[in-house]
Amino acid sequence: MPRPAAEATTLVDDDRVRVTRFDFAPGAETAWHTHGLDYVIVALTHCQMTLEEPGGETRSVIVRAGESYSRKAGVEHNVINGGAGPMAFVEIELKQGA
């Protein structure tokens, strides 16, 4: 049975950054994607993420509300809300050469 899709809302998209808010119902996913830019995630809620990664690996990551992390371009994964409640985070993509 397919998972529901996370809701992505673009907040800013200019020559320097793209800022997107992601809202997930329990069990919702982003679908598989590869990040073309370096990015930072800021958790708005407690995020209990299940990450599906290349090679069939799956891991759980907890990011508490207000916490953040950064990753380099090239990350490939599917992000799933593995928790019982809604989760939300803001993703800030850093455009190269800006």
C-alpha positions in Angstrom: 0.0 0.0 0.0 1.5 3.4 -1.0 2.4 5.9 1.7 0.8 9.3 1.7 3.1 12.1 0.4 4.6 14.7 2.6 3.4 18.3 1.9 6.2 20.6 0.6 5.7 24.3 0.7 8.3 26.7 -0.9 8.9 29.6 1.4 11.8 31.3 -0.4 13.4 30.6 -3.7 15.9 33.3 -4.8 19.4 33.4 -6.3 21.0 32.4 -2.9 18.7 29.9 -1.2 15.6 27.7 -1.5 13.7 27.3 1.7 11.0 24.6 1.8 8.8 23.5 4.7 7.9 19.8 4.8 4.9 18.6 6.7 4.4 14.9 7.3 1.3 13.0 8.6 2.3 9.8 10.4 3.7 7.4 7.8 4.0 10.1 5.1 7.1 10.2 2.9 9.1 12.5 0.6 9.6 9.7 -2.0 13.1 8.9 -3.3 15.2 11.9 -4.2 18.8 13.1 -4.6 19.9 16.4 -3.1 21.5 18.5 -5.8 22.6 21.2 -3.4 24.2 21.4 0.1 21.4 21.8 2.6 20.4 22.4 6.3 17.4 20.9 8.0 15.8 22.7 11.0 13.2 20.6 12.9 10.0 22.4 13.8 8.6 19.5 15.7 10.0 16.3 17.2 11.0 14.3 14.1 11.3 10.6 14.2 12.6 10.0 10.7 12.9 6.6 9.0 15.5 7.0 6.2 15.5 4.6 3.3 18.9 4.7 1.7 20.6 3.2 -1.4 21.4 -0.5 -1.2 18.2 -1.3 0.8 19.4 0.1 4.1 17.0 1.7 6.5 17.9 3.7 9.6 16.0 5.7 12.2 17.0 9.3 13.1 15.6 11.5 15.9 15.8 15.3 15.5 14.3 17.2 18.3 12.3 20.4 17.7 14.7 23.3 17.2 17.7 21.1 16.3 19.4 21.1 12.9 21.9 19.3 10.8 23.6 19.9 7.5 24.5 17.6 4.6 26.4 18.0 1.3 24.9 17.7 -2.1 24.5 14.1 -3.5 22.6 12.6 -0.5 20.0 10.1 -1.9 17.2 8.9 0.3 13.5 8.6 1.1 12.4 10.3 4.3 9.4 8.8 6.1 7.7 10.0 9.3 8.3 7.0 11.5 6.5 8.5 14.5 2.9 8.4 15.7 2.3 12.1 15.3 2.8 14.8 12.6 6.3 16.0 12.0 7.6 19.1 10.2 11.0 20.6 9.3 12.4 23.4 7.2 15.0 22.6 4.6 17.4 25.4 3.4 19.2 24.6 0.2 22.4 26.6 -0.5 22.7 27.5 -4.1 26.3 27.2 -5.4 28.1 30.4 -6.4 25.6 32.6 -4.6 
